[in-house]
Amino acid sequence: MKTRITEMFHIEHPIIQAGMHFVGFAELASAVSSAGGLGIITGLTQKTPELLAKEIARCHDMTDKPFGVNLTFLPAFTKPPYPEYIAAIREGGIKIVETAGRSPEEYMPALKQAGMKVIHKCTSVRHSLKAERIGCDAVSVDGFECGGHPGEDDVPNMILLPRAAEELKIPFVASGGMADARSLVAALALGADGMNMGTRFIATKEAPVHENVKQALVAASELDTRLIMRAIRNTERVLKNANVDRLLEIEREKGANLKINDIHDQVAGVYPSIMLKGDMDAGAWSCGMVVGLIHDIPSVKELIDRIMAEAEQIITRRLAGFLSSDAAQVGRAA
């Protein structure tokens, strides 16, 4: 399957693994890339640029296929040393960067001078157009279904993707609600050039997270995510657990007066306890509604091969069958 995304990133399949905190390590990124997709190392999970350089080198040892690095731009008061992280990415020979969070505009000259392709995560058409204007090569369009931060517009992908297709000239991938062949074919039909999967890739054999996390995803349904931090306009979709229930109680009590310090214990620094130690009630962690479509824990290769084989069947048999049936009916009517 060839799309503008496969051609741009020199990958076999139009499937990208999202950069995920304490998930996007070399083990997962290399597995996705080796299976024909685009694996992504999560840059800021590595606490220093030097550690990121080592993780990039580790990934190179594990695959000879292209992979990228996610760089999330945080508010100024928590700004990491981004120039040093970019230098580590450049010196590691990485040519693909997934940016997220705030606009990457300040850092675009450094990224482009290093010959990198930039794909920016956006939750709206207007932000996607801004990414296009500042020189991003592609965008990942995140619908309201997505895990993590869906923005504040609450527009699902059935509307957001065709709107993006109407407005954008650069390629884009669909993110949020992506789990299987049906997701991929639907995304392509709505105008995308591929799909970005986050939550689904956590439930794979190679994902370097605790088994409790993977089993929690298999056990959950599409009704088990919650939206938090709406009052402070930092909305995040997370998997329901005891600490998330407590957080929501605090939000109801505080109402419009909620401050980030009120929920600090439920959201700050919880990922190591969850992802590495398997403490499923430690706090809030990003999870998409797509969790309702996760029923097994395959290898990354098994998952990607299954998606591509079933996508071909959907396109060439199921959808083609509808067209043939319609054509036959028209013929009989004539």
Secondary structure, 3 states (H helix, E strand, C coil): CCCHHHHHHCCCCCEEECCCCCCCCHHHHHHHHHCCCEEEEEHHHCCCHHHHHHHHHHHHHHCCCCEEEEEEECCHHHCCCHHHHHHHHHHCCCCEEEEEECCCHHHHHHHHHCCCEEEEEECCHHHHHHHHHCCCCEEEEECCCCCECCCCCCCCHHHHHHHHHHHCCCCEEEECCCCCHHHHHHHHHCCCCCEEECHHHHCCCCCCCCHHHHHHHHHCCCCCEEEECCCCCCCEEEECCHHHHHHHHHHHHHHHHCCHHHHHHHHCCCHHHHHHCCCCCCCCCECCHHHHHCCCCCCHHHHHHHHHHHHHHHHHHHHHHHHHHHHHHHHHHC
